[in-house]
């Protein structure tokens, strides 16, 4: 399984970015897809996830600002990030999971300047 993330970059506070992730392999809806993020010295945390039927889950810190979407036919997920804050600065990782089996992509850096 390969998860190729793109779309990171530098943005000012209040701005927007859109992350995309293309997954190789099966397009099955059984997989839970999501985005995690990590800053140095801290644990990787879940930002948002989306199931095959479109059910979404968000971290409290991003609710109302981030939107996760999924295209099962194209095997991609996106993360639209609006009203970005400096504390959103992190490396963002695409994730695919089924049960205890979890894969992460290589990560894309998002930097929000104040």
C-alpha positions in Angstrom: 0.0 0.0 0.0 1.3 3.4 -0.9 -0.3 6.7 0.3 0.9 9.8 -1.5 0.1 13.0 0.2 0.4 16.5 -1.3 -0.7 20.0 -0.8 1.2 21.1 2.2 3.0 24.5 2.4 3.3 27.8 4.1 0.2 29.9 4.7 -0.7 32.9 6.9 -3.0 32.5 9.9 -6.6 32.7 8.7 -5.7 31.2 5.3 -6.6 27.9 3.7 -4.9 24.8 2.3 -6.2 21.6 0.7 -4.3 18.4 1.3 -4.8 15.4 -1.0 -3.9 11.8 -0.7 -3.8 9.1 -3.4 -3.9 5.5 -2.2 -2.6 2.6 -4.3 -4.2 -0.8 -4.2 -7.7 -1.8 -3.3 -10.6 0.7 -3.6 -12.6 -1.1 -1.1 -15.0 0.9 1.1 -14.1 -1.3 4.1 -11.1 0.9 4.8 -11.2 3.8 7.2 -9.2 6.7 5.7 -8.0 9.7 7.6 -5.4 12.4 8.3 -3.1 12.6 11.3 -0.7 15.2 12.3 2.5 15.4 14.4 4.7 18.0 15.8 8.2 17.3 17.2 8.1 16.0 20.7 4.4 15.1 20.6 2.4 12.0 19.7 0.8 11.7 16.3 -2.9 12.7 16.7 -6.0 12.1 14.6 -7.2 15.1 12.8 -10.1 13.6 10.8 -11.3 10.3 9.5 -13.9 9.1 7.0 -15.4 5.7 6.5 -16.4 4.1 3.3 -20.0 5.2 3.7 -18.9 8.8 4.3 -19.2 9.0 8.1 -16.8 11.5 9.4 -15.0 12.2 12.6 -13.0 15.3 13.6 -10.7 16.3 16.4 -12.4 19.0 18.5 -9.6 21.4 17.7 -10.5 21.4 13.9 -14.3 21.0 14.0 -15.9 23.7 11.9 -12.7 24.6 10.2 -11.5 21.3 8.4 -13.5 19.1 6.1 -12.5 15.6 5.0 -13.8 14.1 1.8 -13.3 10.9 0.0 -13.6 9.7 -3.6 -13.9 5.9 -3.5 -13.7 5.6 -7.3 -10.4 7.5 -7.5 -9.1 6.1 -4.2 -8.3 9.5 -2.8 -9.1 11.6 0.2 -8.8 15.3 0.7 -8.6 17.6 3.7 -9.8 21.1 3.2 -8.4 23.3 5.9 -9.8 26.8 6.5 -9.2 29.4 9.1 -5.8 28.0 9.8 -4.1 28.8 13.1 -0.4 28.6 14.0 -1.1 25.7 16.2 -2.2 23.7 13.1 1.5 23.7 12.1 2.6 20.1 11.8 3.5 17.3 9.4 0.2 15.8 8.2 0.0 12.1 7.4 -2.6 10.3 5.3 -3.7 7.0 6.9 -5.6 3.9 5.8 -6.8 1.5 8.3 -8.7 -1.8 8.6 -8.9 -3.3 12.0 -5.5 -3.4 13.5 -3.7 -3.0 10.2 -2.8 0.7 9.6 -0.7 2.4 6.9 0.7 5.9 6.9 2.0 7.9 4.0 5.2 9.9 4.0 3.7 13.1 5.4 3.4 16.7 4.1 4.4 19.7 6.1 1.9 22.5 6.9 3.3 25.7 8.3 0.9 28.4 9.5 2.6 31.7 10.2 1.1 34.2 12.7 
